[in-house]
């Protein structure tokens, strides 16, 4: 082997970006084609430095745009090897065309998205607009709440994405700055353990198998297009979640760290529950505990897998809850929020009396404070007490000016 | 080192093993298929290929069929260059890691139309050439967005009637001169760029073989006469191509290392540009009295360009 292994301490102080870069190094990615953009740039920079210092043997291709980054990743993945990249926000927006092509061509690729707002107005800070932009793109989407998870979920992403039963690209989301630039203790895997978990890349329909030529990226019109898309959706709906659970179980055996499709905190007897993603989960957990001291049975549901959406697990977790708040960190621009919609879809046909309201928060990196969440849980309890929504169904929290609420 | 095929004559060439099947949906008389067959037949090397969205792509890979007996990929309109660059990077990585299934080095070739290359995919090609991927990029230059019904591209020549620059009562059609893509690619420092035409097949094979033999990004601009949009009889593809090369509207030359320009074909009898224009429906309106001055300008432009190429060749710059 023409690269050096790295000795890591059991716990390193890493931010989310460096944690992701380390995961890519340990997975021994064959090709990284990338383009820098705030706040995901340090992932690419970190990887470039690993390459420069001889810790990476694969090819690192610094291309001229995010569209080219994913185009190169697609060509590399079709050629037959392990592929990854990273981006954020506008970069992801430029990349979107190729996201659909990657998933439609059933190519395993791991994309780290460091979530950031979408312009205009231009903003470099964290919200989930970019995550939502590609939510129908056919990629598996995992969600990290902190740097540790950004590290761990990369390994899970490779394992699931490259599985021959799956062959779908996977995104690992982490919050811009709040996770990506916040240094914290990250429990590490040794290089051997990490690579052993991900395993050797097993090629399938690889262009570089010169004795067996393959054609990638065909044309289908009304005669076959629907069947291809339907099969892709079917595999996402039926095959992916069990495979993720399998990978989570293997990962727990290796690391002792347990992951679930939805993460339940204080949910066993909860009356009022906040459902959210990213770093907000940890803030909400803290506030839920404080609410319990005040006699409000509060709980938090963190969404670990965004796509495919874990409808059954959400329904199971929420069926006995009395009031639910779906927190969307992206402007729905004329509709209910994504989380609100999907949760409503998960609950509509089951036996539940849960009241559901939606909150839009934190756009462009605006803080979600403990005070906001205290008010929110209190509002949910008021809904429970009244037996109906005491507010409008959709509210904006943390925005200046007169209170904004709709529906 | 590329395995050069020894090709004695056209008959032998046309009957040699073919990795591009005749079973495709391209128009009768389309020069694309002639060019692609000539390029794929130029070498015995393994080939990894890509195509941008366009005539070649939609006519050769309609599920569940394929015309390609070599690995081939299509992603989108603008990125056949980067698709093949990604595959080339993977080959390099797997070779370094000792994971190639066969101990052979394939050649990486991307195809794109002039719309995909001169216009929408220009940045991607530029990026690939700047980064120095070991690949060949081939433009199938039919000077128009043919797949979508004949809209102008930046390769469409002045005076041509295209659907988005139509000739009309007060317009002679396309107003802009064709983009000089070869010079632009030579300026990238490409070790080899060449302009070729399928009617001069030996010339073309030689250029392609030379390009494949050189390490680094090489560029081939192949004139592809389009029976549908240039508006000529499908049986006349080679005759029209002869008019293009012999009138010097489409001069054949190469530039090595961005500096050394060689003219690779000198017509024995130079044909007037007017004959080339007159043979195609897209220039028909130029023969109206009001636009005849444009034919004269065409000839002057072609003469001046030919003189420029000869001066550069002589000066070795």
Interface residues (C-beta under 8 A of the other chain):
Chain A: X2 X30 X31 X33 X57 X58 X59 X61 X62 X63 X64 X65 X67 X68 X71 X72 X73 X74 X75 X76 X77 X78 X79 X80 X81 X83 X97 X98 X101 X105 X203 X206 X207 X208 X209 X210 X211 X213 X214 X215 X216 X217 X218 X219 X220 X221 X224 X228
Chain B: X46 X48 X50 X57 X58 X61 X62 X63 X64 X66 X68 X69 X70 X71 X72 X73 X74 X75 X76 X78 X79 X82 X83 X84 X85 X86 X87 X88 X89 X90 X91 X92 X93 X94 X96 X97 X99 X100 X101 X102 X104 X106 X123 X124 X126 X127 X130 X131
